[in-house]
Amino acid sequence: MRHQATASTGYTDGLRYTVQGSGPALVLVCTLAGIWSAQVRALSENHTVVTYDMRHFGRSASRDAAYPDLAGHARDLRHLIDHLSLDRPVIVGLSHGGIVLQHFAREFPDHSAGLVFVSTLIKALGQTRLLLNLLHGYLLDNDMAGFWRVLRTLLFSEPAFASFAQREDLLKRRMFNQLTVDCLKNIYVHALAHDGTGWLPAVSTTSLVVGGIADVLFPVTQTELLAQHLPNSRLLIMDTAHLPPVEAPEQFNQAILKFCDVLASRA
C-alpha cells in the first residue's frame, strides 16, 4: 500500500490553499483546485504539492467586489509562494491557469525553478477565438446548461469520452459546479483579450509546454506557437484533448516528474 501524504489547508489574503507531501515544491494552478486530484495523490509522494482555488473562485473568497484580472491572479500566486516560503517552486498552469502563469513569468521571473504550461493559449486566434466567443455568448445569455453542453464535448478526446460520461457528475463537481455565470464571463473576457506574444520571448525560465493532439479549444497550433515564443522551452504533445492531467494522469504525472528531475540535475 502506498503511503498517503498528510494534507493541510490554510487561508491567506483571500486564497484557500492545500499543501500535501514533502520535498521540492510544486504549485499547481487552475481556476479550481479539484481538477488536480490525480496529480496530488501521485506527486505528493516525493514533492510538496500546493493547490488552491483562485481568488473569487471556489473556496477562495474575494477581497473586494471586483474579479481580478490576469495580472492580479499572478500577484496572488506570488503572494502564496511567499506566504508558504517556497524556494523557487516548479509551477504548473492548466488552461486559464496557464494564461495566468504567462503573466507570472513576466512579472516574477526569479520566483520559479521551472514552468509548465498545459493546454493554454498565447493569443486567441482563428477557430479558438470563434469557439471562445461561442462559449462566451452562452454566458451572456445566462445559459449555463447550454454552455456546459458545448464545453463538455471539448474536454476529452473521442476515445476517452465514454469514460468521461460515466464520471461526468463527479468531474462536473470538481471542475464546474462551483463556477457562476459572472466568474466564467470574467475568465472568457480575459482569455479573449490575452496576448503574450510581446513579452514571452524575454522569459528565460526553463519551461515545458504541453498540449493535447485532440484539443479543439486550444489546438496544437496554439501549443506550438506558445513554445515558439518561449526561448528555453520543450514541447510535449499528448494523445488527449483539453485535459491531459485528467484524461491521461499517469503519463502526465511522469512528464512532470521527468521535468523536475531535469531541473534538479541542473541545480
ChimeraX attribute file (.defattr): number of C-alpha atoms within 10 A of each C-alpha:
attribute: neighborCount
match mode: 1-to-1
recipient: residues
	/A:1	3
	/A:2	7
	/A:3	8
	/A:4	13
	/A:5	19
	/A:6	10
	/A:7	14
	/A:8	11
	/A:9	12
	/A:10	11
	/A:11	15
	/A:12	13
	/A:13	14
	/A:14	18
	/A:15	24
	/A:16	21
	/A:17	19
	/A:18	17
	/A:19	22
	/A:20	22
	/A:21	22
	/A:22	16
	/A:23	12
	/A:24	17
	/A:25	25
	/A:26	28
	/A:27	23
	/A:28	22
	/A:29	27
	/A:30	24
	/A:31	26
	/A:32	23
	/A:33	23
	/A:34	18
	/A:35	23
	/A:36	20
	/A:37	14
	/A:38	16
	/A:39	19
	/A:40	27
	/A:41	16
	/A:42	20
	/A:43	20
	/A:44	24
	/A:45	17
	/A:46	14
	/A:47	20
	/A:48	21
	/A:49	27
	/A:50	27
	/A:51	23
	/A:52	28
	/A:53	21
	/A:54	26
	/A:55	23
	/A:56	21
	/A:57	22
	/A:58	23
	/A:59	18
	/A:60	19
	/A:61	17
	/A:62	16
	/A:63	13
	/A:64	9
	/A:65	8
	/A:66	9
	/A:67	17
	/A:68	21
	/A:69	14
	/A:70	22
	/A:71	17
	/A:72	15
	/A:73	22
	/A:74	24
	/A:75	18
	/A:76	20
	/A:77	23
	/A:78	16
	/A:79	15
	/A:80	21
	/A:81	19
	/A:82	13
	/A:83	12
	/A:84	12
	/A:85	10
	/A:86	18
	/A:87	13
	/A:88	16
	/A:89	21
	/A:90	24
	/A:91	24
	/A:92	22
	/A:93	23
	/A:94	26
	/A:95	22
	/A:96	21
	/A:97	23
	/A:98	26
	/A:99	28
	/A:100	27
	/A:101	28
	/A:102	26
	/A:103	21
	/A:104	24
	/A:105	21
	/A:106	18
	/A:107	15
	/A:108	15
	/A:109	15
	/A:110	12
	/A:111	19
	/A:112	22
	/A:113	20
	/A:114	24
	/A:115	26
	/A:116	22
	/A:117	28
	/A:118	27
	/A:119	28
	/A:120	29
	/A:121	30
	/A:122	23
	/A:123	20
	/A:124	20
	/A:125	16
	/A:126	9
	/A:127	13
	/A:128	18
	/A:129	17
	/A:130	14
	/A:131	18
	/A:132	18
	/A:133	16
	/A:134	14
	/A:135	21
	/A:136	22
	/A:137	16
	/A:138	18
	/A:139	21
	/A:140	14
	/A:141	11
	/A:142	15
	/A:143	14
	/A:144	16
	/A:145	11
	/A:146	14
	/A:147	18
	/A:148	15
	/A:149	10
	/A:150	14
	/A:151	14
	/A:152	14
	/A:153	14
	/A:154	19
	/A:155	22
	/A:156	25
	/A:157	22
	/A:158	14
	/A:159	10
	/A:160	14
	/A:161	18
	/A:162	12
	/A:163	12
	/A:164	19
	/A:165	13
	/A:166	10
	/A:167	11
	/A:168	14
	/A:169	13
	/A:170	13
	/A:171	16
	/A:172	14
	/A:173	13
	/A:174	17
	/A:175	18
	/A:176	18
	/A:177	12
	/A:178	13
	/A:179	16
	/A:180	15
	/A:181	16
	/A:182	12
	/A:183	17
	/A:184	18
	/A:185	18
	/A:186	17
	/A:187	17
	/A:188	18
	/A:189	15
	/A:190	15
	/A:191	22
	/A:192	18
	/A:193	11
	/A:194	18
	/A:195	17
	/A:196	17
	/A:197	15
	/A:198	9
	/A:199	14
	/A:200	20
	/A:201	16
	/A:202	15
	/A:203	19
	/A:204	16
	/A:205	18
	/A:206	19
	/A:207	24
	/A:208	21
	/A:209	25
	/A:210	25
	/A:211	30
	/A:212	24
	/A:213	20
	/A:214	20
	/A:215	24
	/A:216	18
	/A:217	23
	/A:218	29
	/A:219	20
	/A:220	22
	/A:221	14
	/A:222	22
	/A:223	25
	/A:224	19
	/A:225	15
	/A:226	25
	/A:227	23
	/A:228	17
	/A:229	18
	/A:230	21
	/A:231	16
	/A:232	15
	/A:233	21
	/A:234	16
	/A:235	16
	/A:236	17
	/A:237	17
	/A:238	18
	/A:239	14
	/A:240	22
	/A:241	29
	/A:242	25
	/A:243	22
	/A:244	27
	/A:245	20
	/A:246	20
	/A:247	22
	/A:248	16
	/A:249	17
	/A:250	15
	/A:251	14
	/A:252	20
	/A:253	18
	/A:254	14
	/A:255	15
	/A:256	19
	/A:257	16
	/A:258	12
	/A:259	19
	/A:260	20
	/A:261	12
	/A:262	13
	/A:263	15
	/A:264	11
	/A:265	7
	/A:266	6
	/A:267	7
